[in-house]
Amino acid sequence: MSNSLRSSLSYWLVLFSSFSIGIVSLYYVNSIMNPSDDLNSFALGVENTSSFEARFVDGVQFHCYDLMDSDECINGHKKSKPREDVVLWLGNSQLHAINQFKVGDTTAAHKLHQNLAAESRYLLTYSQPNANLQEHYILFEYLAQKLPVTTLILPVVFDDMRETGVRNTLADLLKNQSVIKRIIDTEIGRSLYKSEIDQDLSGNDMIALQDTIQEKSEKYLNKSLGEIWEIWSERPKFRGEVFTNLYLFRNWIFGINATSSTRVIPNRYVKNIQSLDAILQSAKELKINVLIYIPPLRNDVKIPYNLEQYDNFKTDIQLTASRYNIEFINLESLVPAKFWGTKDATTLGGMQELDFMHFQSGGHDLLADTLYGKLKTFWKNKK
């Protein structure tokens, strides 16, 4: 057998083997997944529920996750007797997850939306799991141009200061010319934009293949396979499960669990502080009022933070708010122990763990009522 033929056979053997392994993996992951799961609720575990119904009022969606459903919320505002006074609430999974959900439970965002409607104001909420301030920054710049935003509610979460970069479901905002124009004058904005350009140049987003036969054929095959083969269209969910399992495996290796002490990652912390500063500067230019708060935190047991770093973080946020003369409230002790629960293990084979982020419906009621009272006082003093 000639070397060229042997090389060709080896190539096709590797290709066929890889394809076969990939197909088997897709079927396996599909067999262990619940068809009703979505990526935003997948990591919440059995104790926490992301209530789909709570994202709607009178059939109109006011609570979204990211660009995948953003148009629904923007169009929802237009459909619901548009008010020129939009209150935008950005946050993480604390806003859409209810611990130990019972029929009739609803979220703080749902209750606050209804309360503000009585004030002739319209609450629009966006939340993603572990959302960092870099993501909030570009999402804020996008939505502030799409809607008549007059007030921004922004929780600043210590855990999420460890996150960095922009997730795929928001990355297209860094290709939006109006967003680019708004962020390019800030150091963090340039950094985020450069990261997106670098990704494009490395081929991650197929920019080098635009308008080529390869790009068109791959899009055609993806579309065709997605229409006739359900598993192919479910690949994003499979990726989510793979990454979640890798996260659990990492925690198992290093002995990390819910009570492990969380520490600052310095370079990520700086980027998120820069993003907060950029948000507040932009809001000032756009004449948008801002309410910043430290979110509720379970405090009936030792909190899983480095206490010195956590105290420094709270001071940093309060000083930043003072520098821009905006409202700041610390709500870390708002929700009592009786409204907290547990969550799935953060490591392979682990037992249920204390949940320090997601609370029961009673906690959502407290959060909504507290913010509503603060906003009413805030607006009254602004008159």
C-alpha positions, 0 to 999 in steps of 0.5 A: 500500500502506498504512503499516500493511500495509507495517509488518506485512509488514516485521515478518513479513519480519524474523521470517521472515528471522531464523528462517531464519538461525537454522535454517541456523545450527543445521544448520551448527553441528550439521554440524561437531560430533561427536555424542559431544561434551559441553560439559564436554569440548568445550573440552579439545581433542584432546589431553585426554580426559574419561573417562566410565568414570572417573566410576564405580566398580562401576557407581556414579557418584561423580564429577559436574560440576554440577546436571545430573548431581548427583543421580546422585552423591548417589544413588550414595552412597546405593546403595553401602552409605552411609558416614557419612564422605564426603570431598568433592573440588571442582575444575576440569577438572584432575580429569576431564581426562587428557592424551594418554589411553591405554586403561586410564588413569584419573583421580586422583579414581578412584584416590583413591576406591578408596584411601579405600574401603579406609579406609571413607570415600567420595570424592565429586568435582565438577569443572567447567572453570574453576570459580571459588571462588564456584561452589565456595562455593554447591555446597559449601553444597548438598552439605554439607546433602545428604551427611554430609561430614566432609572437604573437599579444595579446590584453589585455582587461580590461573587460576580466580581470574580467573573470576567469577559462577555458571554456568547449570548451578549457578545454581538453587542460588541459588534453593534456600532451604536454600542461601540461608539458609546464604550470606545472612549473608556479603557474597559470598553476598548479592552472588551472591544479589542477582545472581541476583535481578537476573537474574530481574527482568531477565527472563533466567530468565523469572521475570516469565512464571511461570504465564502462558500465554506461559511454558506455551506456550514450555515446551510448544513447547520440549518438543515440538520437542525430542522430534521434532527432535534439533537443537532439543534440542542447542541448549545444545551449539551455544551452547557452541561459539559461545562457544568460537569467540568466545573463540578469536576474542578471543584471536586479536585480542589475540594471547593464547596459552597462554604469555601472562602471566596477571594478576589481575583485582582485583575478581574476585580479591577475590570469590574470596578472599571465597568461600574465606573463606566456605567455610572459615568454613562448614566450621568451623561444620559441623565439616568438616575441610578440606585446601587445596592449590595444584594441580600446574603445569607448570614445565619452562618459564616459567609463564604467570603474572605471577610477583609476583602468583602469589607473592602469591596463594600467600601469600594462600591460605597465610595464609587457611589458617593463619587457620582452622588448616587443612591447606595443601600446595603441589603446584605442583611435584608432576608432572614434565615427562614427564607434561605434554603439549599442548592445542589452540590458544587462538587461531584458526588456532594450532598445538598449545600447551603445556598447563599445567593437564592432565597424563597418567595418571602425573600423576593417579597422583602426585596421588592418592597424595600426597593419600591419604598427606596425608589419612591423616596428617591423620586420624591426627593428628585422633584 
